[in-house]
Amino acid sequence: MYGQLGMVPYMQMPSTYSRVPLPSDALVEEQPTYVNAKQYRRIIKRRQARALLEKKNAIPTTRKNYLHESRHAHAMRRPRGPGGRFLVKAELEEYKRLLGGREFVAGSAEEKEVVAEAVANVAAGSAGQDLLAPPAPPMMVGAALGAAAPFNAVAALAPPDAAAPKKARGV
């Protein structure tokens, strides 16, 4: 049943679906927008429904700057660093330490000075650290070792007889 169909190469199979150009509302001659033929009727229906709602003024012409009031209020309360970005955890902790119980109006010049100082303090503190330095090796304590020794991943993964010479295979 399927043997005959499997013999036909993919590119030679007849295409039953084609693309249909959408009607253009503009009077200017443009390239047509091609869409899937199965979706064409639904796209036209959606356009007609939207035109009807626009005619009744049911669709607002302007959009809100944000979707959710609570998310917007939360973002407005968060202190921002230079360039408008939110402070990272270390900068936020330094900011809270520098505030010392004082409260500023969000966006005021005093608050901006404290934020700038917090960002500078964190940047100066992390400048002394070498971020590319490898971390200290993990320590392994074993009964055979007796004391703590650095963990060697290559030795741990190697089989116990890896150091022994290989035996010749006899026939």
C-alpha positions as CSV (number, residue, x, y, z in Angstrom):
1,M,0.0,0.0,0.0
2,Y,2.7,2.5,1.0
3,G,5.5,1.0,-1.2
4,Q,4.5,2.8,-4.3
5,L,4.3,6.2,-2.6
6,G,7.6,5.8,-0.9
7,M,9.3,5.4,-4.3
8,V,8.4,8.9,-5.4
9,P,11.1,11.5,-4.5
10,Y,10.0,14.4,-2.4
11,M,10.5,17.1,-5.0
12,Q,8.4,15.2,-7.6
13,M,5.3,14.9,-5.5
14,P,2.5,17.1,-6.6
15,S,1.8,20.1,-4.4
16,T,-1.9,20.4,-3.5
17,Y,-1.6,23.6,-1.5
18,S,-0.6,26.9,-3.0
19,R,-0.1,30.4,-1.7
20,V,-2.7,33.0,-2.2
21,P,-2.1,36.8,-2.4
22,L,-3.9,38.9,0.1
23,P,-6.0,41.8,-1.2
24,S,-4.2,45.1,-0.7
25,D,-6.0,48.1,0.9
26,A,-3.5,50.6,-0.4
27,L,-3.9,52.2,-3.8
28,V,-0.1,52.2,-4.3
29,E,1.0,49.3,-6.4
30,E,3.0,47.1,-4.1
31,Q,4.2,43.5,-4.1
32,P,1.4,41.2,-2.9
33,T,1.7,39.5,0.5
34,Y,1.4,35.7,0.0
35,V,-0.2,33.6,2.7
36,N,-1.0,30.0,3.2
37,A,-4.2,29.1,1.2
38,K,-5.7,27.4,4.2
39,Q,-5.4,30.6,6.4
40,Y,-6.6,33.0,3.7
41,R,-10.3,32.9,4.6
42,R,-9.6,33.4,8.4
43,I,-7.3,36.3,7.7
44,I,-9.9,38.1,5.6
45,K,-12.6,37.4,8.3
46,R,-10.3,38.8,11.1
47,R,-9.6,42.0,9.0
48,Q,-13.4,42.5,8.5
49,A,-14.1,42.1,12.2
50,R,-11.3,44.6,13.1
51,A,-12.6,47.1,10.5
52,L,-16.1,46.8,12.1
53,L,-14.7,47.4,15.6
54,E,-12.7,50.4,14.4
55,K,-15.8,51.8,12.8
56,K,-17.6,51.5,16.2
57,N,-14.6,53.1,17.9
58,A,-14.4,49.9,20.1
59,I,-10.6,49.6,19.6
60,P,-8.5,52.2,21.4
61,T,-6.3,54.2,19.0
62,T,-3.5,54.5,21.6
63,R,-1.8,51.8,23.6
64,K,-0.8,51.8,27.3
65,N,3.0,52.1,27.9
66,Y,2.8,49.0,30.0
67,L,0.4,46.1,30.4
68,H,0.3,45.4,34.1
69,E,0.0,48.2,36.7
70,S,1.6,46.2,39.5
71,R,4.7,45.3,37.4
72,H,5.1,48.9,36.4
73,A,4.8,50.1,40.0
74,H,7.4,47.5,41.1
75,A,9.9,48.6,38.4
76,M,9.4,52.2,39.3
77,R,10.3,51.5,42.9
78,R,13.6,49.7,42.1
79,P,16.7,51.9,42.2
80,R,18.4,52.2,38.8
81,G,22.1,52.7,38.0
82,P,23.7,54.6,35.2
83,G,22.0,54.2,31.9
84,G,18.7,53.2,33.5
85,R,19.7,49.6,34.3
86,F,18.6,48.0,37.6
87,L,21.3,47.6,40.2
88,V,22.8,44.1,40.7
89,K,22.7,42.4,44.1
90,A,26.1,43.7,45.3
91,E,25.3,47.3,44.2
92,L,21.8,47.1,45.8
93,E,23.3,46.0,49.1
94,E,25.8,48.8,49.0
95,Y,23.0,51.2,48.1
96,K,21.0,50.1,51.2
97,R,24.1,50.4,53.4
98,L,24.8,54.0,52.2
99,L,21.1,55.0,52.7
100,G,21.3,54.2,56.4
101,G,17.6,54.6,57.0
102,R,17.3,57.8,55.0
103,E,14.6,58.0,52.3
104,F,14.8,59.9,49.1
105,V,12.2,60.7,46.5
106,A,12.7,58.3,43.6
107,G,14.7,59.9,40.8
108,S,15.8,62.9,42.9
109,A,19.4,64.3,42.7
110,E,20.3,63.0,46.2
111,E,19.2,59.5,45.3
112,K,21.2,59.5,42.1
113,E,24.3,60.6,44.0
114,V,23.9,57.7,46.5
115,V,23.3,55.2,43.6
116,A,26.4,56.5,41.8
117,E,28.5,56.1,44.9
118,A,27.2,52.6,45.5
119,V,28.0,51.6,41.9
120,A,31.5,53.1,42.2
121,N,32.1,51.4,45.6
122,V,31.1,48.0,44.2
123,A,33.2,48.6,41.0
124,A,36.2,49.6,43.1
125,G,35.8,46.6,45.4
126,S,35.6,44.1,42.6
127,A,38.5,45.7,40.7
128,G,40.9,44.2,43.2
129,Q,39.6,40.7,42.5
130,D,40.9,38.7,39.6
131,L,37.7,37.3,38.1
132,L,39.7,35.1,35.6
133,A,41.8,33.4,38.3
134,P,41.0,29.8,38.7
135,P,39.3,28.8,41.9
136,A,41.2,26.9,44.6
137,P,41.2,23.1,43.9
138,P,38.7,21.1,45.9
139,M,40.1,19.0,48.7
140,M,39.7,15.3,49.1
141,V,40.2,13.4,52.3
142,G,40.7,9.7,52.1
143,A,41.7,6.9,54.4
144,A,44.7,6.0,52.3
145,L,45.7,9.7,52.1
146,G,45.6,10.3,55.8
147,A,45.4,14.0,55.3
148,A,43.7,16.4,53.0
149,A,45.2,16.4,49.4
150,P,44.2,18.4,46.3
151,F,41.7,16.5,44.2
152,N,43.1,15.3,40.9
153,A,40.3,14.7,38.4
154,V,42.5,12.9,35.9
155,A,43.9,10.5,38.5
156,A,40.4,9.9,39.9
157,L,39.0,8.9,36.5
158,A,41.9,6.7,35.5
159,P,41.5,3.0,36.2
160,P,43.7,1.8,39.1
161,D,46.0,-0.3,36.8
162,A,46.6,2.5,34.4
163,A,50.1,3.1,35.6
164,A,50.9,-0.7,35.3
165,P,52.4,-1.8,32.0
166,K,50.0,-3.5,29.6
167,K,50.3,-7.2,29.3
168,A,50.9,-8.8,26.0
169,R,47.9,-10.8,24.7
170,G,48.7,-14.4,24.3
171,V,47.4,-16.5,21.4
